[in-house]
Amino acid sequence: MVEPWLHPGWRGRCAVLAHRGGMGPSRENTLEAFSAARRAGADGVELDVRRCADGSLVVVHDAVVPGVGPVHACRREDLPDWVPSLTEALDVSRGMVVDIEVKSSPFEAGHDPDQRAASGVAELLAGRAGEERLVVSCFWPQ
């Protein structure tokens, strides 16, 4: 059952979250995909966050952007325009539930043993407290 804090009208019903913003025609994990999910009636979105070499938090699923390189080795400005910052993604998803999945697996490029990505997400969200319904998740519990 969905926790009532997510939305007072949800008690007893299932919430629909668009995974990475949903499927086609928009590229996943983009501002366009999150906007399309809202228009399609989704209650929220799930998105993936990685940390760049300059400390920026960006929304992209894969550890490596084809033709660019590993996200953790890039500066924000080196990434394609379709890769949004976490702040941009939260802004376009305002009012929706947002499941922020922090990507930092020890089994892929850019593993962050110091949890700087998770700390950055927590710091960013602390500054936005009360304005959104947010869930933070990951596959690496530490």
N, C-alpha and C positions, 0 to 999 in steps of 0.2 A: 504494500500500500504506500502511496506517495505521502510523504510527511506534509501535514497541513500548512507548515510555514511556507511551502512553495507557492501555494495559492489557496486562499480560503474556500474557493468553490470546488476544489479537487477532491475533497474527502470522499473516498469510496469510488473514485474513478482513476483511470490510468492517464498519466501525462505522456504526451508524444514529443520526443526530442529528435530533431533531425541530426543524424550522425554526420559530422563534418559539414553540416549545413544541408545535407540531403543529396540525392542523386540528380545528375544532369539537369538542365543543359549547362548550368554554371559549374565551374571548376570547384572541387571540394575545398573547404577551409578558406573561402574567400568572402569578402564583404557581400558580393553578389549572391553567393549561396545562402548566407545568413538572412539577407533580405528576402530572398525567394522562399525560404522556409517560413518566414513570418507570413508572407502573402498566401502560402499554401495552408496556413492554419496551424502550424506546429506550435506547441506550447513553449518550446525552447530549442536550443541547439547544443550539440557537443562539439568541442573544438580541441585542437592539439596545440600545445605551446612548447616552444624550444627557446633556448637562450643563445644569442649571437655572441661573437667574440667581444663586441663592444658593450655587452651587458643588456642589450635590447631584448625584449620578449616578443617573439613573433609567432604567428599562427601558421603552422605548416606540419603536416603529418610525418613525412619522411626525413630521416637524418641528413640526407644528401639531396640537394636540388640539382636535377640534371642540367648539365651545361654550366653550372655555377660552382658547385662543390659542397662540402659539409657545412651545414648551418652553423655549427659551433665555431667554425674557423672563419666565417664571414662577418663583415660589419652589416648592419641593417641596410645601409645604402647600397651594398653590393647585391642584395637580393632583388628578384624581379618585382615589378610593381604589384603583381597579383598577390604577393605575400603580405598580409596586413600585420600591423602591430597588434598586440593584445588589447591595447587601449582602443584602437579603431574598431576591433571586433566587438568589444563590450559596448561601445557607443552605438553601433548599428543594431545590436541585439538588446538594447535597453528595454526593460519591461518584460522580457522573456526569461525563462530559466536558462542559465548557461552552465553547462558542465565543462569545466576547464580541465583537460587531461594534461598533466605535466609529463612531457616526454624526457626520460633520462634513464634509459635501461643500460645496465652494464654490458649488454649483449650487442650494442650498436655504437656507431661513431658518435662521439660527443658526450659519452657518459660523464655525468657531473657528480662525482662522489661527495663534493662539498655542498650539494643541494642548493647551489646558487640560483638555479631556475625556480625551484620551489620557494625559496626565500623571497625572490623577486616578485613572484606571483602574490605571495602573502602580503608583502609590503604594498604592492599596487592595490590590492583589494581592500586593505585596511583604510586606504584613502578614499574608497568609494563606498564605505559601509553604509548600509541602509538604503542604497539606491537601487539595488538589484537582488535577485534571487540566484545565488551562485552555489555551485557544487565544485569542489576540487577533487580530482581523482588521479591515480597513477597506477602503474603495474609494478612499482618497486616501493614497498612499504617504508623502507628507511628514509 
